[in-house]
């Protein structure tokens, strides 16, 4: 990967990124590198409005840590490790692996079968198609960035004197195609930056964050659904992977493989064992992907489980809300307003369920200072600037 002048400009810390910087990052062909640069760019975008609102969190502040978490799915780091561990500890999956190996005992050398259980689990992990979940996550990461980050960069560059002109360039109408919520949100950010009353500013910022969050999550619905539905584990795909692994070879071996699967049109014990293994692994694979997507790592090693109620508190300025528009929006997205009861998301593919959690997350952590810290070390940023993949925990 060759470093260009644009790469350096888009990654250095000299002021907020420009629209051209955002466009350049969005055009990067490698989803892994692009995600890392997106995450760093969100951090730089978040600092400028935060500096003008007393260190309050804006939508980009939360986007930093969401994008960093998405990066693990794109790189398929944790899900593959966790799924292998779950399959190892599952009595049902272990029994299915043993049944498969037993059904192959007449066709595969004993010394191969004696050490094949781990290889079989690896084949199951590969057949779970975690890469599809990663691809869906990468598409969502890019979709949101090239739209909302671009508007943040344009907002920071253009709205000093003409917020109305800025908003007029945003398409009216409801999401996913319309940008009504973005028009409203950036107008509120502009007001918040000049607000004298701290409570007025806090409520304007929360309302703007929620409006962008609602637009973002509506736009992301197809990608979230695709990521959650990815690990289907097709038995035929698993069958092919297993036999390629355990019975590689010439034409005679390929004929033997066909005989192992069907005889006179009937499924053999091998094929039935593969189907049982695929069936036993399907639910754990879905659970692993779902749990990973419903986790958010925050600074300091804190890990939020989005399926568990938030344990934080509302900051004093947001404990009792008065802005009528903010109260009206919360009435539609937060069924337990002024309470963290039932914050937990039961189904992350359900938009209202997600928004309930996000509403309380944004409200509770509006003044959490460590969210404004860089997501990567100076060395990792230097590596990205130099065209290298950063080392260490990402």
VOGU-3710 file (C-alpha; in Angstrom, 3 decimals, decimal comma):
1> xxxxxxxxxx> 0,000/0,000/0,000  1,610/3,256/-1,130  1,220/6,407/0,892  -0,071/9,451/-0,990  -0,258/13,093/0,029  -3,999/12,628/0,441  -3,432/9,698/2,813  -1,299/11,895/5,036  -3,764/14,771/4,938  -6,687/12,474/5,772
11> xxxxxxxxxx> -4,881/10,892/8,740  -2,908/13,691/10,372  -4,241/15,630/13,338  -4,152/19,082/11,792  -7,710/20,321/12,171  -10,952/18,567/11,246  -11,032/16,449/8,074  -12,312/18,072/4,902  -14,988/16,759/2,562  -12,179/15,699/0,218
21> xxxxxxxxxx> -10,540/13,756/3,058  -13,781/11,900/3,770  -14,278/11,112/0,080  -10,732/9,812/-0,176  -11,122/7,511/2,827  -14,477/6,243/1,536  -12,856/5,352/-1,795  -10,192/3,103/-0,211  -10,616/-0,395/-1,683  -9,481/-2,428/1,346
31> xxxxxxxxxx> -12,370/-2,730/3,857  -10,012/-3,448/6,765  -7,809/-0,402/6,176  -10,825/1,716/5,275  -12,538/0,854/8,566  -9,452/1,834/10,565  -9,240/5,142/8,734  -12,991/5,721/9,150  -12,670/5,169/12,896  -9,784/7,620/13,181
41> xxxxxxxxxx> -11,590/10,161/10,995  -14,684/9,992/13,219  -12,440/10,845/16,167  -11,072/13,914/14,421  -14,558/14,989/13,355  -15,875/14,585/16,905  -13,240/16,820/18,464  -14,139/20,051/16,643  -17,787/20,349/17,804  -16,847/18,948/21,238
51> xxxxxxxxxx> -14,282/21,727/21,674  -17,029/24,268/20,945  -19,627/22,736/23,292  -17,648/22,221/26,469  -16,550/18,651/25,767  -20,023/17,257/25,158  -20,380/14,127/23,033  -21,746/14,465/19,521  -22,860/11,704/17,167  -19,314/11,239/15,812
61> xxxxxxxxxx> -18,059/10,657/19,361  -20,179/7,519/19,640  -19,486/6,573/16,010  -15,769/6,239/16,835  -16,355/3,328/19,197  -19,126/1,738/17,157  -16,868/1,776/14,082  -13,966/0,354/16,071  -16,188/-2,525/17,211  -17,421/-3,093/13,643
71> xxxxxxxxxx> -13,781/-3,442/12,626  -13,516/-6,687/14,599  -16,430/-8,135/12,640  -14,909/-6,979/9,355  -11,589/-8,597/10,290  -13,459/-11,687/11,607  -11,253/-11,727/14,675  -13,341/-12,466/17,726  -16,347/-14,245/16,124  -14,230/-17,043/14,616
81> xxxxxxxxxx> -12,354/-17,638/17,876  -15,540/-17,596/19,934  -17,398/-19,940/17,572  -14,548/-22,465/17,664  -14,586/-22,288/21,470  -18,387/-22,693/21,610  -18,270/-25,724/19,325  -15,554/-27,260/21,493  -17,596/-26,847/24,675  -20,979/-27,832/23,220
91> xxxxxxxxxx> -21,915/-31,471/24,030  -24,321/-31,523/21,066  -21,726/-30,254/18,603  -19,089/-32,606/20,000  -21,450/-35,552/19,596  -22,192/-34,505/16,009  -18,453/-34,301/15,220  -17,899/-37,747/16,749  -20,777/-39,191/14,713  -19,324/-37,756/11,507
101> xxxxxxxxxx> -15,854/-39,127/12,197  -17,348/-42,515/13,063  -19,258/-42,574/9,767  -16,002/-41,942/7,907  -14,000/-44,658/9,643  -14,010/-47,026/6,630  -12,950/-44,375/4,123  -10,437/-42,246/6,010  -7,206/-43,576/7,557  -7,375/-44,014/11,315
111> xxxxxxxxxx> -4,385/-41,764/11,961  -6,200/-38,946/10,152  -9,448/-39,387/12,081  -7,667/-39,516/15,448  -6,641/-35,880/15,091  -9,439/-34,588/12,869  -11,862/-33,112/15,399  -10,192/-29,693/15,433  -10,004/-29,650/11,639  -13,702/-30,473/11,463
121> xxxxxxxxxx> -14,524/-27,550/13,761  -12,440/-25,264/11,573  -14,415/-26,434/8,555  -17,650/-25,649/10,416  -16,381/-22,137/11,264  -15,480/-21,612/7,600  -18,889/-22,892/6,456  -20,606/-20,486/8,873  -19,589/-17,748/6,442  -18,561/-15,201/9,014
131> xxxxxxxxxx> -17,058/-13,372/6,051  -20,600/-12,584/4,891  -21,300/-10,920/8,236  -18,024/-9,044/7,849  -18,909/-7,922/4,337  -22,333/-6,697/5,479  -20,707/-4,820/8,362  -18,180/-3,253/5,989  -20,962/-2,088/3,667  -22,817/-0,507/6,576
141> xxxxxxxxxx> -19,649/1,098/7,921  -18,994/2,678/4,525  -22,620/3,661/3,842  -22,934/5,643/7,061  -19,473/7,194/6,817  -19,697/8,445/3,264  -23,027/10,084/4,035  -22,953/11,353/7,618  -19,204/11,945/8,066  -19,215/13,855/4,793
151> xxxxxxxxxx> -22,004/16,085/6,101  -20,114/16,645/9,360  -17,039/17,717/7,407  -19,163/20,024/5,239  -20,906/21,396/8,327  -17,615/22,249/10,034  -16,354/23,968/6,883  -19,464/25,849/5,721  -21,841/26,772/8,524  -20,078/29,660/10,238
161> xxxxxxxxxx> -22,489/32,154/8,688  -25,038/30,156/6,692  -26,530/27,140/8,438  -29,716/27,563/6,409  -27,770/27,243/3,164  -26,073/24,134/4,513  -29,384/22,532/5,472  -30,998/23,419/2,152  -28,543/21,118/0,372  -29,883/18,113/2,321
171> xxxxxxxxxx> -32,740/16,230/0,672  -36,046/16,680/2,530  -38,231/13,735/3,506  -38,083/10,717/5,776  -35,245/8,193/5,960  -33,896/6,045/4,501  -33,842/8,267/1,379  -34,876/11,591/2,878  -32,577/13,555/5,184  -35,051/15,467/7,311
181> xxxxxxxxxx> -33,426/14,319/10,530  -29,981/15,404/9,332  -31,311/18,853/8,365  -32,785/19,278/11,829  -29,796/17,835/13,669  -27,160/20,086/12,123  -29,333/23,129/12,763  -29,442/22,110/16,432  -25,664/21,569/16,530  -25,244/25,094/15,175
191> xxxxxxxxxx> -27,509/26,493/17,897  -25,774/24,446/20,582  -22,374/25,864/19,660  -23,567/29,367/20,509  -25,930/28,522/23,364  -25,100/30,238/26,660  -27,354/28,190/28,921  -25,673/24,811/29,649  -28,974/22,947/29,938  -30,283/24,313/26,660
201> xxxxxxxxxx> -27,028/23,288/24,984  -27,127/19,794/26,531  -30,676/19,130/25,343  -29,989/20,492/21,850  -26,978/18,197/21,536  -28,875/15,155/22,762  -31,720/15,846/20,339  -29,278/16,273/17,432  -27,443/13,063/18,353  -30,708/11,117/18,507
211> xxxxxxxxxx> -31,939/12,496/15,182  -28,727/11,471/13,424  -28,824/8,133/15,238  -32,373/7,483/14,011  -31,398/8,369/10,446  -28,264/6,194/10,676  -30,032/3,160/12,095  -32,833/3,366/9,535  -30,250/3,451/6,758  -28,359/0,507/8,289
221> xxxxxxxxxx> -31,368/-1,808/8,565  -30,517/-3,941/5,466  -26,870/-4,397/6,484  -27,690/-5,274/10,113  -30,252/-7,843/8,981  -27,787/-9,343/6,489  -25,037/-9,598/9,103  -27,317/-11,323/11,615  -28,629/-13,790/9,032  -25,214/-14,613/7,575
231> xxxxxxxxxx> -24,250/-17,842/9,424  -26,675/-20,235/7,720  -24,221/-23,173/7,341  -25,299/-24,890/4,136  -24,839/-28,669/4,662  -23,627/-29,145/1,087  -20,968/-26,452/1,541  -19,873/-28,019/4,833  -19,846/-31,439/3,185  -17,543/-30,215/0,415
241> xxxxxxxxxx> -15,173/-28,520/2,852  -14,950/-31,594/5,066  -14,284/-34,023/2,255  -11,740/-31,694/0,650  -10,017/-31,683/4,013  -10,243/-35,361/4,918  -10,274/-37,000/1,491  -8,255/-34,904/-0,940  -6,990/-36,708/-3,986  -7,405/-38,049/-7,483
251> xxxxxxxxxx> -10,347/-39,199/-9,622  -10,777/-42,473/-7,732  -10,987/-40,609/-4,428  -13,539/-38,212/-5,886  -15,634/-41,199/-6,963  -15,342/-42,604/-3,437  -16,501/-39,285/-2,025  -19,659/-39,412/-4,147  -20,354/-42,961/-2,980  -19,917/-41,846/0,613
261> xxxxxxxxxx> -22,747/-39,318/0,196  -25,424/-41,124/-1,803  -26,099/-44,714/-2,794  -28,930/-45,337/-5,260  -30,290/-41,881/-4,522  -30,432/-42,419/-0,754  -28,462/-40,380/1,758  -25,652/-42,326/3,387  -24,643/-42,173/7,086  -21,886/-39,701/6,115
271> xxxxxxxxxx> -24,315/-37,278/4,499  -26,744/-37,622/7,400  -23,906/-36,974/9,873  -22,858/-33,834/7,987  -26,438/-32,579/7,997  -26,706/-33,206/11,727  -23,440/-31,362/12,364  -24,607/-28,394/10,261  -27,881/-28,351/12,188  -26,150/-28,502/15,581
281> xxxxxxxxxx> -23,706/-25,723/14,621  -26,229/-23,342/13,067  -27,732/-22,004/16,299  -24,357/-21,444/18,055  -23,024/-19,668/14,959  -26,013/-17,318/14,839  -25,707/-16,716/18,577  -22,001/-15,874/18,330  -22,551/-13,365/15,509  -25,544/-11,821/17,269
291> xxxxxxxxxx> -23,712/-11,491/20,577  -20,706/-9,951/18,829  -22,853/-7,409/16,994  -24,604/-6,631/20,279  -21,367/-5,741/22,055  -19,655/-2,368/22,167  -16,172/-1,812/23,548  -15,575/1,545/25,207  -12,343/3,167/26,432  -10,582/1,580/29,361
301> xxxxxxxxxx> -11,592/-1,941/28,401  -15,262/-1,504/29,327  -17,528/-3,789/27,331  -21,209/-2,977/26,923  -23,539/-5,913/26,386  -26,416/-4,409/24,433  -28,709/-7,210/25,579  -28,351/-6,041/29,200  -29,907/-2,909/30,707  -27,526/0,033/30,977
311> xxxxxxxxxx> -26,176/0,483/34,487  -25,117/4,134/34,060  -26,962/7,253/35,246  -28,342/10,312/33,485  -26,008/13,303/33,943  -27,484/16,178/35,967  -28,123/18,405/32,927  -30,130/15,609/31,267  -31,831/14,118/34,306  -35,027/16,103/33,769
321> xxxxxxxxxx> -35,728/17,125/30,184  -37,765/20,149/29,132  -37,235/20,705/25,387  -40,602/19,901/23,749  -39,078/18,535/20,531  -36,661/16,330/22,459  -39,492/15,004/24,623  -41,604/14,343/21,528  -38,837/12,337/19,839  -38,091/10,352/22,999
331> xxxxxxxxxx> -41,781/9,557/23,287  -41,529/7,705/19,950  -38,217/5,890/20,479  -37,903/5,382/24,253  -40,854/3,563/25,834  -39,321/3,975/29,314  -38,431/7,688/29,221  -36,503/8,880/32,302  -35,750/5,275/33,237  -33,173/2,688/32,223
341> xxxxxxxxxx> -35,675/-0,093/32,788  -35,852/-2,509/29,843  -33,090/-0,656/28,001  -31,691/-3,999/26,867  -32,172/-4,793/23,195  -33,794/-8,197/22,738  -33,525/-8,272/18,948  -30,802/-6,136/17,364  -32,428/-6,505/13,932  -35,498/-4,655/15,275
351> xxxxxxxxxx> -35,122/-0,897/14,715  -37,295/0,265/17,648  -35,447/-2,151/19,962  -32,081/-0,718/18,852  -33,217/2,892/19,163  -34,451/2,374/22,724  -30,960/1,277/23,770  -29,212/3,963/21,712  -31,404/6,733/23,162  -30,380/5,868/26,718
361> xxxxxxxxxx> -26,752/5,260/25,702  -26,483/8,740/24,162  -28,189/10,330/27,160  -26,174/8,529/29,864  -22,772/9,078/28,260  -23,254/12,606/26,905  -20,474/13,939/29,157  -18,194/10,928/29,361  -14,803/12,530/28,772  -12,866/9,385/27,815
371> xxxxxxxxxx> -15,090/8,879/24,740  -13,191/11,798/23,215  -9,855/10,016/23,592  -8,145/8,681/20,435  -9,198/5,147/19,472  -5,649/4,259/18,378  -2,196/4,875/19,774  0,083/7,451/18,115  2,150/4,561/16,707  -0,937/2,937/15,184
381> xxxxxxxxxx> -1,930/6,232/13,581  1,634/6,614/12,294  1,425/3,114/10,822  -1,799/4,000/8,992  -0,242/7,240/7,784  2,721/5,290/6,452  0,514/2,820/4,595  1,020/-0,052/7,066  -1,592/-2,025/8,959  -1,203/-1,021/12,624
391> xxxx> 0,104/-3,569/15,086  -1,220/-4,330/18,545  -4,814/-4,599/19,769  -7,131/-2,720/17,413
//
